[in-house]
Amino acid sequence: MNSIDKSSYLIDLDGTLVSAGKVLPGAKALLKCLGERYVVVSNNAEHTPAQLSRHLLKIGLTIPEERIILAGTVAIEMLAREKPRCRVLLLASAALQRYATHCGLSVVRDSADVVLVGRDRLFNYEKLERAANAVRAGAELVVANPDLVHPGRAGRVVPESGALMRAILACTGPVNVRVVGKPEAELFRRGIARLGAEGRPVAVIGDNPDTDGAGAHRLGLEFVSASRGLVAAMPFLEDHS
């Protein structure tokens, strides 16, 4: 890719703009070139957009919260819209627990209508037992994203929502699972709507062909692979760094 030639861009976060708490080469230059023609669409299932915007600012990347669309908060918003005041067993961070309550959901320990799986750093045997039995009793299983891990510091892996989902399914046996995050269409569609880019050329920039790439192709969007880095994918960024 030799220029910024699309009207709007949907950009992945982890592995594309940042990695292991550091801003990746080309990230600042890309956002500077795009101006207001982008939103970040991320499978993040731990933070709210406001939280993440503050964190990114601390490491040197300025992205306003209104330009951040996250799988965890989108999953909560979808449930609040489709099933107002439903009872949700929520495996997620304290921030998402508060957001769910703010959106009108009833966050419960038992007798849940829905089990919603985010990235829960405090996931344990008791939570697994409660979630599995809630699903066996008829609760809908919803996962913010299907990712098993994402890259951490010093080559370590960070368990993700998909890994927790797999643990639940190991206990329940096969059940229907509703996936909200990439490669499903919801985050991409929200990004396009946020940009007012319906019917206009849109490209997806990301490092993961299984989520960013597959999701882009399903919707007929161009995919720009950043698996070897933004500068390798878009050499002109080096001139803007």
ZIZIDA-V80132 format. One record per residue. N is the residue number from 0. RES is the residue in one small letter. D_FIRST is the distance of its C-alpha to the first C-alpha in Angstrom with 2 decimals. Layout:
# ZIZIDA-V80132
n/res/d_first
N/RES/D_FIRST
N/RES/D_FIRST
This chain:
# ZIZIDA-V80132
n/res/d_first
0/m/0.00
1/n/3.79
2/s/5.95
3/i/7.99
4/d/9.03
5/k/10.92
6/s/14.47
7/s/14.66
8/y/13.20
9/l/15.22
10/i/14.71
11/d/16.65
12/l/18.92
13/d/20.49
14/g/18.33
15/t/15.25
16/l/16.76
17/v/20.11
18/s/22.02
19/a/25.77
20/g/26.46
21/k/24.04
22/v/20.96
23/l/17.99
24/p/16.16
25/g/13.51
26/a/15.10
27/k/17.21
28/a/14.68
29/l/12.34
30/l/15.51
31/k/16.73
32/c/13.81
33/l/14.22
34/g/17.98
35/e/19.61
36/r/16.78
37/y/16.53
38/v/18.94
39/v/19.12
40/v/20.23
41/s/21.91
42/n/24.44
43/n/26.57
44/a/30.16
45/e/32.13
46/h/31.46
47/t/31.62
48/p/28.88
49/a/31.31
50/q/31.96
51/l/28.35
52/s/27.56
53/r/30.50
54/h/29.48
55/l/25.95
56/l/27.58
57/k/29.87
58/i/27.11
59/g/25.37
60/l/22.82
61/t/23.84
62/i/23.07
63/p/25.87
64/e/27.48
65/e/26.88
66/r/23.12
67/i/23.81
68/i/24.56
69/l/26.17
70/a/27.54
71/g/30.95
72/t/31.80
73/v/30.40
74/a/32.67
75/i/35.60
76/e/34.95
77/m/34.79
78/l/38.10
79/a/39.71
80/r/38.85
81/e/39.85
82/k/42.78
83/p/44.20
84/r/46.38
85/c/45.83
86/r/46.83
87/v/43.89
88/l/44.12
89/l/41.03
90/l/39.73
91/a/37.58
92/s/37.69
93/a/40.34
94/a/37.80
95/l/36.91
96/q/40.62
97/r/41.33
98/y/38.53
99/a/39.93
100/t/43.37
101/h/42.05
102/c/40.56
103/g/44.00
104/l/43.71
105/s/46.68
106/v/45.60
107/v/48.23
108/r/49.26
109/d/51.02
110/s/51.50
111/a/47.84
112/d/46.42
113/v/42.89
114/v/41.59
115/l/38.23
116/v/36.42
117/g/34.12
118/r/33.63
119/d/37.23
120/r/37.88
121/l/41.61
122/f/41.48
123/n/44.69
124/y/47.27
125/e/48.97
126/k/45.80
127/l/44.92
128/e/48.46
129/r/48.42
130/a/45.03
131/a/45.92
132/n/49.29
133/a/47.96
134/v/45.64
135/r/48.57
136/a/50.64
137/g/48.22
138/a/45.66
139/e/42.17
140/l/39.59
141/v/36.34
142/v/33.58
143/a/31.00
144/n/28.41
145/p/28.73
146/d/27.17
147/l/29.70
148/v/28.45
149/h/25.73
150/p/25.36
151/g/27.94
152/r/29.11
153/a/30.05
154/g/28.65
155/r/30.81
156/v/29.95
157/v/30.69
158/p/32.32
159/e/30.84
160/s/32.27
161/g/31.80
162/a/34.05
163/l/36.75
164/m/36.46
165/r/37.02
166/a/40.12
167/i/41.51
168/l/40.92
169/a/42.69
170/c/45.71
171/t/45.60
172/g/44.59
173/p/42.24
174/v/41.74
175/n/39.22
176/v/36.48
177/r/34.44
178/v/30.95
179/v/29.37
180/g/26.09
181/k/22.82
182/p/22.32
183/e/24.93
184/a/24.04
185/e/25.98
186/l/23.63
187/f/20.74
188/r/23.31
189/r/24.70
190/g/21.40
191/i/20.83
192/a/24.47
193/r/24.32
194/l/21.63
195/g/23.61
196/a/20.60
197/e/22.55
198/g/21.69
199/r/18.57
200/p/14.86
201/v/13.93
202/a/11.13
203/v/12.19
204/i/10.76
205/g/13.15
206/d/14.44
207/n/16.98
208/p/16.46
209/d/20.11
210/t/19.97
211/d/16.59
212/g/15.28
213/a/18.70
214/g/19.32
215/a/16.18
216/h/17.04
217/r/20.67
218/l/19.96
219/g/17.64
220/l/14.63
221/e/10.98
222/f/10.36
223/v/7.53
224/s/9.57
225/a/10.59
226/s/13.51
227/r/13.08
228/g/12.40
229/l/10.08
230/v/9.92
231/a/9.17
232/a/6.17
233/m/5.15
234/p/7.64
235/f/8.54
236/l/10.30
237/e/12.82
238/d/14.11
239/h/14.86
240/s/16.63
